[in-house]
Amino acid sequence: MRVYFKEITVRTQRRRELLDITHEVERAVAESGISNGLCLVFAPHATAAIIANEHERGLMNDILRKLGEDYPEDGKWEHNLIDDNAAAHLASAFVGSARLFPVKEGRLVRGTWQNIFLVELDGPRAVRRVVVEVVGV
């Protein structure tokens, strides 16, 4: 079994946004040389998340709007007394900081309409890291 590790860095521009990182993840899978296995995509941040969904502007706006409805920045969150970013922490905790994808015949397995996104929840940030780890044969 082999393991390939790559770190992707991105810059975010808004408080909440979706950044499509599909091509970078697919590039990492190709670079790994692994034919069959698993690909972990992980955001090592407490205020960011990883999702897989369609890259369609209306849907992307809907996702961001839903996050705002479920985790409003002006909510009466206790953590806001310390950092004023409790909504970002909560959204990250419930959406999740990682996704796992199969790798088959050297390619990332994903649905036709599934792209991979970093969900920025507390931006803008000059640097956000995404860890891609491919394990297999």
C-alpha positions as CSV (number, residue, x, y, z in Angstrom):
1,M,0.0,0.0,0.0
2,R,1.2,3.5,-0.9
3,V,0.4,6.9,0.6
4,Y,0.6,10.2,-1.2
5,F,0.2,13.5,0.7
6,K,-0.3,17.0,-0.8
7,E,-1.2,20.3,0.7
8,I,-3.2,22.8,-1.4
9,T,-3.3,26.5,-0.4
10,V,-6.0,28.9,-1.4
11,R,-6.9,32.5,-0.7
12,T,-10.5,33.5,0.2
13,Q,-12.1,36.8,-0.6
14,R,-15.4,36.9,1.3
15,R,-16.7,36.2,4.8
16,R,-18.5,33.1,3.4
17,E,-17.8,31.6,0.1
18,L,-17.4,28.3,-1.8
19,L,-14.1,27.7,-3.6
20,D,-14.1,24.9,-6.2
21,I,-10.9,22.8,-5.6
22,T,-11.9,19.9,-7.8
23,H,-9.1,20.3,-10.3
24,E,-6.4,20.6,-7.6
25,V,-7.7,17.4,-5.9
26,E,-7.8,15.5,-9.2
27,R,-4.3,16.7,-10.0
28,A,-3.1,15.3,-6.6
29,V,-4.8,12.0,-7.4
30,A,-3.0,11.8,-10.8
31,E,0.3,12.8,-9.2
32,S,0.0,10.1,-6.6
33,G,0.3,7.3,-9.1
34,I,-2.2,5.3,-7.1
35,S,-4.6,3.2,-9.2
36,N,-7.1,2.1,-6.6
37,G,-7.8,3.4,-3.1
38,L,-9.2,6.3,-1.2
39,C,-8.7,10.1,-1.4
40,L,-9.2,12.1,1.8
41,V,-9.8,15.8,1.4
42,F,-9.5,17.6,4.7
43,A,-9.6,21.3,5.8
44,P,-7.4,21.6,8.9
45,H,-9.4,24.6,10.1
46,A,-12.1,25.1,12.8
47,T,-14.0,27.6,10.6
48,A,-13.9,25.9,7.2
49,A,-15.5,22.8,5.7
50,I,-15.4,20.5,2.7
51,I,-18.4,19.6,0.6
52,A,-19.2,17.8,-2.7
53,N,-22.0,19.3,-4.8
54,E,-22.8,20.9,-8.1
55,H,-20.9,23.9,-9.3
56,E,-23.9,26.0,-10.3
57,R,-24.0,29.6,-9.2
58,G,-27.7,29.5,-8.0
59,L,-27.1,26.4,-5.9
60,M,-23.9,27.7,-4.5
61,N,-25.7,30.9,-3.4
62,D,-28.5,28.7,-1.9
63,I,-25.9,26.7,0.1
64,L,-24.4,29.9,1.5
65,R,-27.8,31.3,2.3
66,K,-28.8,28.1,4.1
67,L,-25.7,28.2,6.1
68,G,-26.5,31.8,7.1
69,E,-30.0,30.8,8.1
70,D,-28.9,27.9,10.1
71,Y,-25.9,29.6,11.6
72,P,-26.6,33.3,11.7
73,E,-23.6,35.5,12.6
74,D,-25.8,37.6,14.9
75,G,-27.0,34.6,16.8
76,K,-26.8,34.6,20.6
77,W,-23.8,32.3,20.6
78,E,-21.7,32.1,23.8
79,H,-18.5,31.9,21.7
80,N,-19.2,35.3,20.2
81,L,-18.3,36.8,23.6
82,I,-14.7,35.6,22.9
83,D,-14.2,35.7,19.1
84,D,-17.4,36.8,17.4
85,N,-17.2,33.9,14.9
86,A,-19.2,31.2,16.6
87,A,-21.4,30.8,13.5
88,A,-18.4,29.8,11.5
89,H,-17.3,27.2,14.1
90,L,-20.8,25.8,14.4
91,A,-21.3,25.5,10.6
92,S,-17.9,23.8,10.2
93,A,-18.7,21.3,13.0
94,F,-22.0,20.3,11.5
95,V,-21.0,20.4,7.8
96,G,-17.7,18.7,8.3
97,S,-14.1,19.3,7.7
98,A,-13.4,16.3,5.4
99,R,-14.8,14.2,2.6
100,L,-13.6,10.8,1.4
101,F,-13.7,9.7,-2.2
102,P,-12.9,6.4,-3.9
103,V,-10.0,6.3,-6.4
104,K,-10.5,3.8,-9.3
105,E,-8.1,3.2,-12.2
106,G,-6.1,6.3,-11.2
107,R,-9.1,8.6,-11.2
108,L,-11.2,10.3,-8.5
109,V,-14.7,8.8,-8.4
110,R,-17.3,11.5,-8.1
111,G,-20.8,12.0,-9.6
112,T,-21.3,13.9,-12.8
113,W,-22.5,17.0,-10.9
114,Q,-20.2,16.6,-7.9
115,N,-17.4,19.1,-7.5
116,I,-15.3,19.5,-4.4
117,F,-15.5,22.8,-2.5
118,L,-13.7,24.4,0.3
119,V,-16.4,26.2,2.3
120,E,-15.0,29.4,3.8
121,L,-17.0,30.4,6.9
122,D,-14.8,33.0,8.5
123,G,-13.0,34.9,5.7
124,P,-11.4,36.5,4.0
125,R,-8.2,34.6,4.7
126,A,-4.9,35.0,3.0
127,V,-4.2,31.3,3.4
128,R,-6.5,28.4,3.8
129,R,-4.9,24.9,3.6
130,V,-6.5,21.8,2.2
131,V,-4.8,18.4,2.8
132,V,-5.2,15.7,0.2
133,E,-4.1,12.3,1.1
134,V,-4.4,9.4,-1.3
135,V,-4.0,5.8,0.0
136,G,-4.0,2.6,-2.1
137,V,-2.2,0.5,-4.6
